[in-house]
Each structure stands twice: as C-alpha cells, then as structure tokens.
Amino acid sequence: NAGTEADVYISVYGERGDTGSRQLLRSQKPKTFLKGQTDIFAVEAVHLGHLYKIVIGHNGLGSGNGWFLDKVVIKDPITDLDYTFLCHRWLDQGQEDGSIARELSVTDASTFPGRQELELKREETWAAEKWKFQKGNTLQFYNRLTHGFICLSPDCRVDALGDKKNKYGKVFLMWM
C-alpha cells in the first residue's frame, strides 16, 4: 500500500526558472507509482541551469491514494548531470503530517561528504559497541524513573523491575 493511483505532479526549480506544475504521464511502465517500482518519465522544459529544488505531490484522488516516495532523480540531458532529491516520506493525508505534496531540496555533492561522515561514524560506533550484543551478555539499562535496572537476558527475557543492587552483567546507562 505504498503506491498511488492519484495523479502525480512535479515542479522543477533551477537557477533560470521553473517548469511550473507538470503531471507525470507516459511512464515506461504500464502501471505507474506501484510499491517498490522505479518509474521513468520525460519532462520537456527549457534548460533551467543547475537545479535546486522540486515540489512533488498528487491530487489525493482515487482509492489508495497515499504514496511513499523514496527519492526523485532528474537527469539533465544537456549537462549529463544527475540531481537527487531525497524524500523517504509519505505523501498521504492519513500518514505523518498529512501532506500530499513535498518540497525537496537537491542533495548535491556538498551534502554527501556529511552523509558519508555520518555513515562512517555509525559504522565506527557499531564496531565499538557490538560486543554488548554478543551471545551470553546480559544488558542492564538504568531507569532513572524507578532507580533500578532493566535487564535484557541472552535468552530474550526482560526483567523490567530490575534489582537496584544487581552487580552482574554489563551496565550501560540509558536515560528513560
């Protein structure tokens, strides 16, 4: 239920202007905007120069009109550049903030070093912390509300009451 049968519209903005609202028609697929599917469209427009944002949405009509949009990639045939607009959100009146249109900024090369740095930090953190989750370890999280420990046992048992004086297992502070 992540696809939509509604009419989808896009406006592309660049340094030389915008396309105005254009309905996405004539996909290379017989059915458009299905869950997990990549649809490809040709949008005719004057050259807009470097792109910086898009507005994409749908009219909310039709059964099952909610849509989960992962990303939009626009290929400029003149410069052969790809512009990526990450969304990874619902365009659905019944989900998240209820919006059926999103304004997305381009994810340019200057953004990727930050993303790569974040991913590297995530990998480094996991490498440093994964030993906690190895077989046989019991995890204890301190609960400030109860002033006790919540214990997660290797056999998937959870002791939510916890003993304040429990000195066994590993202790990792997690504020609750």
N, C-alpha and C positions, 0 to 999 in steps of 0.2 A: 504493500500500500504506500510506496514511496514515489510512485509515478503520478502523472496527472493527465486528465482528458481535457482540461481547460485550455483556452487559447493563451499561448505564451508570447510575451512582448519583450523587446530589448531596446534600450537606447545606449549608444556608444558615444563616449566623450573623449575628444582629443584636443591637442593644442590649437587646432584650426577650426574647431566647432564640434557639432554632434550630428548624429544621424536622425534624430527625432525618434519617436516610438515606432518600432517596426515589429510586425508579427512574424514569428519564426515559422515559416512554411516550407514545404518541399524538402523535407529531410531525405537523406539517402536510405532511411529505414521506412518500411511500410507503416509501422505504428510508432509514434513519437512519444518521448518522455516516459518510457517504461522504467521500472526499477532496475538498477544495475546496468542500464544501457547508455551508450555514448551516441548522441545524435549529432550529425554534422549538417550545417546549413550554410548557404551562401547568402550574404547580405550585401547588396550593391549600395555603394555610397562613394562620395568624393573622398579623396585621401585626407584623413583627419590629422596626419602627423603622429607624434607619439601619443598613445592612448594613456589616459589616467584613471578613468572610471567607467562603470556601466551601471545602468539601472535595469534590473530584470524582474519580471513578475508575470502574473497571469490574471485573468478576469474573474476567477473564482466560480465559473460556471461549470456545470456538468457534475456527474456523480463522481465521487472520489477525487475532488479537485486538489486536495493537499499534495504538495510536491516537496521532496527532499532534494535539494540541489547541492552537489558536491563542489563543482567548480565550472568555470567557463574559460575556455582558451580561445583567443582570437588570433588568427594567423594573418598578418599583413602581407598580401601578395606582392606589394611593391618593395618593401624593405626586407621581406622574408623573416621578420621578427615575430616571435610568439609572445602574446601578452596573456598572463594568467590572472584570473580573478577568483580567489578562493572564497567559498561560501560556507559549505558544510552545515547548512541550516535548513529548517523547514520554511516553506512559503505556504502557510496554511492558517486559516482563521482559527482552527481548533488546537494549534500547537504553539509552543513557545510564547512569543509576543503577539501572535495573531496576525502578523503581517503577511500579505501575499505578494509583496514586492520588496526587493533588497537593493540598496545602493552599495556597490562593491568597488573598492579601490584596487588598482593594479598591484600585483605582487611582483615587484621588479627586482633587479639584481641586487640592489642595496638592501632589500629585505632578507634575501636568502642567507647572507652571512650570519645575521642574527638568528635565523631559524636553524642554521647548521650548528651554531654555537650552542643553542638551546638543546638540540638533539645530542650533541657531544656531551654536554653536562648531564643529561638524562642517562646516557649510557655509562658515564663515569660514576654517577650516583648509584645506579643499579649494580655495577661491578663491585662497588664498595659495600653495598647493603644486602646483596642477595644471599650472603651466608646466613642471615637471620632466618631465611625461609627454607633452609636445608632440612632434610629428614632428621627427626629426632629433637629438634629445637622446640622449646616451649616459649612462646612470646608472652610477655606481660606488658600491658599498657596501663599507665597510671591514670586514674579517673579523678580529676580534681573535685568533681561533684560529690562522689562517695568517699573520697580519700582512700580508695582501695585499688586493687589491681584487677584488670580484666585479663584473664589467661586464655590463650589460644594454644591448645594442645596439638601435637603432631597427628593425633587420630581425629582431628576436626572437632573435638569437643570445645565448648566455650564456657568458661566459668566467669559469668558476669558479676558475681558478688565479690569474688576475689578476697584473699586474705591480706590484710594490711601488712602483716609481718612475713609474708611469703618471701623467702630468700632463695628459692630455687628457680632455675630458668634464667633467661636473659631479660633484662629490664630495659624497655625502650619507652621514653616519655612521649606521650601523645596527649595533647590537651583536648579534653572533651567538654 
